[in-house]
């Protein structure tokens, strides 16, 4: 595998070519179909995964059997590190939401990389800290915001993380299913459908088959008024 591929991942941006070549020698590509389980909650973790192409959702199952979506990840991002660091079972499941290709690094190679390369370790810790902050922010929104505010915050985060500029002061993002939104913000699919319709009537968002167009300023005002 060509080591230049790993330059796409911010985790490896500061590594010299010799280190990248060593990583490329042990990384193995794997492909998954849409809706295929990549990692299963409570199983033992043996690999670290880098997303080359496609997207995944990170999920947990409630005691009532309901899927809770913790986050989504896309190209250039990673998952699977926690179980390798603390030797505990996987804390969540990872499921492909579209055709997926990942690069996997076995536990022993991952731990060796941590021990031998401070630049990689620092970037990994920085990203884990960011995810912890994001999780804390989401917990706060679930505890303190009504469903209108939670939906607005979800769409703003989506626009900030995945959005691209579009005509008319809109930000275009790939459209999640109403059920996926509901599972993320802690409400029902019917409530999400109703609120999205209200936002469309107000001109805050536009919706097409695969894309949502978000007006961030209008959405912030909607969140603040909720």
C-alpha positions in Angstrom: 0.0 0.0 0.0 1.4 3.4 -1.0 2.3 5.4 2.1 1.3 8.7 0.5 -2.3 7.6 1.1 -1.9 8.2 4.9 -1.1 11.9 4.3 -4.9 12.3 3.9 -5.3 11.6 7.6 -4.5 14.5 10.0 -3.3 11.9 12.6 -0.3 11.2 10.4 0.4 14.7 9.0 3.6 15.2 11.1 5.1 11.8 10.5 8.1 11.4 8.3 8.0 9.2 5.2 9.8 6.4 6.8 7.2 6.1 9.6 4.4 6.3 7.0 6.0 3.5 5.0 6.1 1.3 8.2 2.4 2.0 8.8 1.4 1.3 5.2 3.2 -2.0 5.5 0.9 -3.2 8.3 -2.4 -1.5 7.4 -5.0 -3.7 5.7 -7.9 -2.4 3.6 -11.4 -3.7 4.4 -14.7 -3.0 2.6 -18.2 -3.0 4.0 -21.7 -2.7 2.4 -24.2 -0.2 3.5 -25.8 -1.1 6.9 -23.1 -3.7 7.6 -21.8 -3.8 11.2 -18.1 -2.9 11.3 -17.7 -3.0 15.1 -20.2 -4.5 17.5 -20.9 -3.1 21.0 -19.5 -5.2 23.9 -17.1 -7.3 21.7 -13.4 -7.4 22.2 -11.5 -4.8 20.2 -8.4 -5.8 18.2 -8.2 -3.2 15.4 -8.0 0.6 14.8 -9.8 1.8 11.8 -9.2 4.8 9.4 -12.0 5.8 7.1 -10.7 6.0 3.5 -14.1 6.3 1.9 -17.8 6.3 3.0 -19.4 7.2 6.3 -20.3 5.4 9.6 -22.6 6.0 12.5 -21.6 5.3 16.1 -24.5 3.8 18.0 -25.5 2.3 21.3 -28.6 0.4 22.2 -30.9 1.6 25.0 -32.3 -0.8 27.6 -35.6 -0.7 25.6 -33.8 -1.8 22.5 -33.8 1.6 20.8 -30.8 2.7 18.7 -29.1 5.9 19.9 -26.8 7.6 17.4 -23.8 9.1 19.2 -22.1 10.6 16.2 -21.2 10.1 12.5 -17.8 9.9 11.0 -16.5 10.3 7.4 -13.3 10.2 5.3 -10.1 11.1 7.1 -11.6 10.2 10.5 -11.0 7.2 12.7 -12.6 4.9 15.2 -11.8 1.9 17.4 -9.1 3.4 19.5 -10.7 3.2 22.9 -10.8 -0.6 23.3 -7.2 -0.8 22.3 -6.2 1.7 24.9 -8.1 0.4 28.0 -8.5 -3.2 26.9 -12.2 -3.1 27.7 -15.0 -4.3 25.4 -16.2 -2.0 22.6 -18.3 0.7 24.1 -20.5 1.2 21.0 -21.3 -0.3 17.6 -20.1 1.2 14.3 -22.3 0.7 11.3 -21.7 1.7 7.7 -24.3 4.2 6.4 -23.0 3.8 2.8 -20.4 1.8 1.0 -17.4 1.9 3.2 -13.6 1.3 2.9 -11.4 1.4 5.9 -7.7 0.9 6.6 -7.2 -1.3 9.7 -4.2 -1.4 12.0 -3.8 -4.3 14.4 -3.6 -3.7 18.1 0.1 -4.5 18.5 1.0 -2.2 15.6 -1.2 0.6 17.0 0.3 0.4 20.5 3.8 0.4 19.0 3.0 3.5 17.0 1.8 5.2 20.2 4.9 4.3 22.1 7.4 5.3 19.4 5.8 8.5 17.8 4.9 11.4 20.0 3.5 13.5 17.1 0.9 10.8 16.4 0.1 10.3 20.1 -0.4 14.1 20.5 -2.8 14.3 17.6 -4.7 11.3 18.7 -5.2 12.7 22.2 -6.2 16.1 20.7 -8.9 14.4 18.6 -10.1 12.3 21.5 -10.3 15.5 23.7 -12.4 17.2 20.9 -14.8 14.2 20.8 -15.2 14.3 24.6 -16.0 18.0 24.4 -18.5 17.3 21.7 -20.1 14.5 23.7 -20.3 16.8 26.8 -22.0 19.5 24.6 -24.5 17.0 23.3 -25.3 15.8 26.8 -25.9 19.4 27.8 -28.3 20.0 24.9 -30.2 16.9 25.7 -30.6 18.0 29.3 -31.3 21.7 28.8 -32.8 22.3 25.3 -36.3 21.5 24.1 -36.6 19.4 20.9 -36.7 22.5 18.7 -33.3 23.6 20.1 -31.8 20.2 19.8 -32.8 19.9 16.2 -31.4 23.3 15.4 -28.2 22.5 17.1 -28.0 19.2 15.2 -28.4 20.9 11.9 -25.9 23.6 12.7 -23.4 20.9 13.7 -24.1 19.1 10.5 -23.5 22.2 8.5 -20.3 23.0 10.3 -18.8 19.5 10.0 -20.0 18.4 6.6 -21.4 21.4 4.8 -20.4 23.1 1.6 -21.4 26.6 0.3 -24.5 26.8 -1.8 -26.3 29.6 -3.6 -28.6 31.9 -1.7 -26.7 32.0 1.6 -27.3 28.3 2.2 -25.0 25.5 3.4 -25.6 22.1 1.7 -25.3 18.9 3.6 -26.1 15.3 2.9 -29.6 14.6 4.1 -29.9 12.1 7.0 -33.1 10.1 7.4 -35.7 11.4 9.7 -35.2 8.3 11.9 -31.5 8.9 12.1 -32.0 12.5 13.2 -34.6 11.3 15.8 -32.2 8.7 17.2 -29.5 11.4 17.6 -31.6 14.1 19.3 -33.7 11.9 21.4 -37.2 12.2 19.9 -39.6 10.5 17.5 -39.4 10.4 13.7 -42.8 12.0 13.5 -41.6 15.0 15.6 -38.6 15.4 13.4 -40.8 15.3 10.2 -43.1 18.0 11.6 -40.3 20.3 12.8 -38.4 20.0 9.5 -41.6 20.9 7.6 -42.0 24.0 9.8 -38.4 25.0 9.1 -39.1 24.6 5.4 -42.2 26.7 5.6 -40.2 29.5 7.3 -37.5 29.3 4.7 -34.8 28.3 7.3 -34.0 25.1 5.3 -34.7 23.7 1.9 -34.9 19.9 1.4 -34.3 17.8 -1.6 -34.1 14.0 -2.0 -30.5 13.7 -0.8 -29.6 17.2 0.4 -30.7 19.7 3.0 -29.8 23.4 2.5 -29.4 25.2 5.8 -29.4 29.0 6.4 -27.2 29.1 9.5 -28.2 32.6 10.7 -31.9 31.9 10.5 -31.3 28.5 12.2 -29.4 30.2 15.1 -32.3 32.6 15.6 -34.7 29.6 15.6 -32.6 27.9 18.2 -32.4 31.0 20.4 -36.1 31.5 20.2 -36.9 27.9 21.2 
